[in-house]
Amino acid sequence: MIDFWSVNTIAFNLMGYPMSYIELLGTVFYLWSVWLISKRKILTWPVGIVSVLLYMALFYQIHLYSDMLEQVYYLIVSVYGWWRWSTPDPETGKVLKVRYSPPRKIVLIAAITIAVSFATGALMSQIHLLLPVIFLEKASFPYLDALTTIMSFTAMWLMTQKRIESWYYWIVVDVIGIGLYYVKEVKFIAFLYVILLVIAINGSISWLKIAKMQD
C-alpha cells in the first residue's frame, strides 16, 4: 500500500526534482495562505495551519529537526493570529484594523530583530565547532540565514497584529531568500521565493490602500 504522506511518494518530477505529494500540498497551502493574508482574509490562518502541519511532517521525515521545531512557532502564532483577527480590539471594541505600529515601536522591534539575528548568526557560524557530531560542516551564510529566520518570526508576529510594516520584513526576507537559494542551487525554492516576493509587494500596496481608506 502506498503511503500518500511519505516523502518518498512522488507526485511528479519537476526539472529533475522529485516532488512528493506532502511537499506539493504543503507548498500549495502555504502560497494560498500568503495570498489570503494579502487580501486580509481570516481563512489565511486555518489554511496556514494545514501548511505548517504538512511541512512539520515533511521536515521530520527528512530529519531537519530544527526546521521542524521552527514550524512549531508558526503553528502557535497561526493559532494566535486566527484568534486575534476574529476578536474585537480591546481598545476600540472593533475588529482589528490594518495600520502601522507607532514609530518608536517600529524602531524598537527592528533593533531587537537585528540584534537577535546577529547573535543567532554568530552562534550558527560556530555551531560546527560546538556540536561537530551533529553539524559536520560549517554553516553556509550563517548571518544572512539567521537574519531571514528571525525576520520571518518578527513578520509573522506583526501579521497577527495587522501591522503594515510586516510586509516590508517579508519583502527583505524574500529578496535575500531568492539570492541564497539560487547560489545554493536550490532553484525550485528560489523560484518559490520570487512568487512570494510578488505577493508581498502586492500585499503591502493593498494594505496601505486599506489603511488610507480607514482614516
N, C-alpha and C positions, 0 to 999 in steps of 0.2 A: 504493500500500500504506500502511495506517495505521500510524504509529509509536506503539505502545502506551505507550512510555516517554516520549513527548513531553509537555511541559507543556500543549501545545495540543490534546491529545487528551482531550476532555471526557467524563467518565463521566455526569454529570448536573448540573443547576443546582439549588442549594440557596438558596432565598430570593433569587434573582438572582445568586448567587455561582457561577461556573463551576468545578466541582470536577473536576480532572484525575485520571486513574487513578493517576498516580505520587504525587500529594498524598494521595489517598484511601488508597492502600495504605500509604504512609509513616505516616499518622495512625493507621490501624488497628493496624499493627505496633507503633507507639510506645505506644498505650494498652494493648495486650496486654502489652508488656514491663513497663510500670509496674504493671499488675495482678499480673503474675507475681512481680515483686520484692517486692510487698507480702505475697505468700504464701511468700517465700523459696525460690522455685523457680529452680534454676540455668538452666533454659531461658530465663529472662529475658535472659541475655547474648547468645545467638545471635539471638533474636528482636529484641533491641535493635540488634544489628549490622545486621540487614536494614533496620530502620527508618532507621538512620543513613546507610546507603548510598543509600537512596531519597531522603532529604532532601538529601544531598550532591549528587546528580544534579539534583534539583529546583532548589536554590539556584544551581547552576552555570548552568542554563538561563535563569534569570531574572536572572542577573548580580548576585546577592547574594553576592559573593565572601567577605566577612567571615563571613557565616553559614555558608558552605560550609567555610571553614577551621575554624570552631568545631566542625563535625561531625567534623573530623579528631581533635580532642581526645577527643570522645565515643567515636570508634572505637577509639582507643588504650586509653582507660580501660575500655571494654567488653571488649576482648580480655584486658586485665589482670584485670578482675573475674571473667571466666569462669575464668581460671587460678587466681585466688586462692580462689574459692569451692570449687573442685574439688581444692585442695591442702591437706593437713593443716597445721594451725597449727604452725609450728616450735617454739613454746614448749610446747605441750601434746601435739603429735603427733596431735591430733584435728581433726575438721572445724571450721572457723571458727564460733564461736558469736556469737549476737546479744548485743550488750552496749553500754553507754555507754563512751565514752573516759574516761580519768582526768580529774577536774575541771580540773586545770591545763592539760591539753592542749585541753580544750573551750574554755577562755578564750583560749588562745594562737591556736588556729585561727580563732575568731570575730574576734579582734583583727586578725589578718592579713587575713581576708576583708574586713572593714570598711575597713581601710587601703588595700588594693588596689582596692576598689570606689570609694573616694573619689578615688584617683589616676586611675583609669580614667575616672571621671565628669568630672573636671577636664579631662582630655585631650579627651574627646569633646565637651565644651561649647565647646571652641575649635577643633575639627577642621575646621570650615568656613572658619576663617581660616588654618589651617596648610596645608590642601590644598583650596583653593577650586575647583580644576579637577574634583576627584573628588566632593567634598561641597559641593553647590551651596547648601544651606540649613542653617541652624542646627539642631542635633540637638534632637529633642523629648525632654523629661525625661531629660537625659543621665545624671544621678546615679542616678535610680531604675532606668533601663535598665542602667546599669553594675552596680548592686547585684544585680539579678536574674541577670545573666550570671555574675558572679563567684561569687555564692551557689550557682548551679547547678553550676558547676565544683567547688566545695567539696563540695556534697551528693553529687555523682556519685562523687567520690573516697571519701568516707565510706561510701557504699553498698558499695564494693568491700571494705571492712573490716567490713561488717555492724554499723556503728555506729548506734544508735537515734537519735541527735541529727540524723542526716542527714534524717530525715523533718521535723524542725522547720524546717530550711532550705527544704525543698520547700514546706511549708505557707506560709511567708512569701513565697517566690517566686510561688506560685500566687495568693495574695491580691493581691499587687502587680500581677501579670500580668492578672488579671481587670479591675482598675481601669484600667490603662494601655491595654489593647486595647479596652476599652469606650469610653474617652474618644477614642481614635484611630479609633473607628467600625469596628474590625475585629471585628465581633460574633461571627463564627463561631469565631475563635480565643479570644475571651473566654469563650464557652460551653465550649470545649475545656478551658480552664483551670479552669472550675467542676468538670468531671468529674475532672480531675487533683487538685483540692483534696479532693474526696470520697475518692478513692483514697489520697491522702497521709494524711488523718486516720485512715482505716481501717488503713492500713499501720502508722502509729505505735502505734495501740492493739494491733494484732496482735503487733507486735514486742515491745512491753512485756510482754504476757502470756507470750510465749515466753521472754523473759529471766527472768521470775519463776519459771517452771517449771524453768529450768535451774539456779537457785540451790539 
